[in-house]
Amino acid sequence: MSEQRFYYNDFSTYLRKRFGCKVQKITLDGGFTCPNRDGTVGRGGCTFCNNQTFNPAYCHREKPIREQMSEGIAFFAHKYPEMRYLAYFQAYTNTYDSLSALQRRYEEALSVDGCLGIVIGTRPDCMPGDLLDYLQRLSEQTFVLVEYGVESTCDATLSRINRGHDYAVAVDAVTRTAERNIPVGVHMILGLPGETRQDIMKQASVLSKLPITTLKLHQLQLIRGTRMAREFEEVPSDFHLFTLDGYIETVVDYVERLRPDIVLERFASQSPKELLIAPDWGIKNYELVEMVKRRMRERDTWQGRLFVG
């Protein structure tokens, strides 16, 4: 099979086609909290969550947004001087504040030279109509991508991980956002406790019915200091932690069932070694991507091969 053959829609190609240049996301901490931590929805957060696993060295909430952006750009600019950037509001729930406060943060990031747009990570139960109105207007001037942490399509799983909402809430948020012609991304975790292989494969088909633009996948990871880590210590038999080969095979099976036009942003997450309990595969994300491509080549398969519309 030719190396040029289509295997899946990758995010870097999507951005290059959209902007005509190399684009890098700059992770920002806007100083937000989460309704699943402050008592609005719940306390303690999702059982898997430790936000220390997300932020790069230049990302500190005590710094102004403009400073975080500038430091992030400086981190990449020496190697790629022609690169342009997207402001990525990632830590916690980045739509969880007053509309005026959100506007100030978003527009401060957009004011930095070289910034082509924003990516906003949030929960599906934190997207009010007035904010969507604003984001729709903003998207007519610059690039806007909203990423929802959906994590699972199974309500029993969402309850078990203390997510604080059901799948219907995610469907509603994704649909309302797409109706405003705003690109929508979703984030899913493969291997959550209680989910079978059949559940995971069904998830790919269920997600494909949503009007999503991008998709992030990552393996279940046990992170120190989380409730899920304590649950694993108490009842390890409740958990299936993927081997590297098993995960790659699962990802390929999953991608075969996805709608062909969905853009795949990532297949795995790489948490800091000092926080990671398991699984520790000892590889970088780019190495795993190459392994997925190689396995797709070996199996002579591609995104959407088994998709049923």
Steps between C-alpha positions, in 0.01 A plus 500: 500500500628848418617715793284782357179308550234652726491345847318765703434874513771654717477833681822656371385454139160647590668811644740536209212484251305751707780752552760419234783480753628300796286568808568419866261515795624699801353358821363763737370493855228759530463460877167319472357239732239232433134462603582139590746626761344810652169336596285631214481153345711304745817496704829323446481510121504208260664194651778495237589871511825658609556820302873494578527249215392759242706814530843561343772688688410843361133470602427645847167644605657782699640648177290723273365333187712722274816401689415129479440536125824691445706248697337211318571657163863566601530132592424397140601801292878445510458167325210590270516877431220485240261315732168651602298423810165419655422597859392181677301551818539154652520478879172431680176644351576791270144624456422507872486871583300809413475587132693824551785322679519236228505765227792678669706182521426381148561839341821554696637180347380595151676837525845337503690521170499171312182369665256371236216392727396323818422148614281475810490185711189464714222280633178448303293623795680837495398656170221757553320655207641852545854364486418307183361821352829674574711211367296496181575870446864443586527209257399735218819698571750231601539124542310350795495132597306380804618170653263314730616243750245225434719207619237228445167443326383264778295662777600231751866584440443875525329445835779275623773752420299778668469697179191692614306475175364233268568441131184685394653821636804446278281438195312823568815712543670360190187546290435857616862597434512344153174674412689830544755385239767474770737202460448253786749257652439223752735322737454131585680260736535139388499233770298662778404253775199287418518551124550197276660481158149487355414825683810668359428396143137609533623837624673569166173446316298707748743792483496492122135604509593832663598807294856500632803635316785362713556212740760439769553151637713389786557192704379471857787605725518469875637823643631551852273698727177412319199317634533248218851412617359422844223290344761303308691427821180375662356293211757457220283235332255776399759645263639393165823685429608468140830354393661707225424243231146453627436872495632545147275217380202658677571842346519353150173311554340822630623718213364251246152565641519880504337729249766562234505881521564533876842653570708297748708728717669240718491135600660509845596718792841518661489592867805608704692192613498610863118503498431194287423172676405293194517412218858616437586404143827692489434666163421848374168587339655544154642147527158360576356685200756332275410163650132559427580594140719195459229272636243655266738439211553139608126445524434685174236711669397866538269736687137419423560162337232345724293817545127454460322832448 
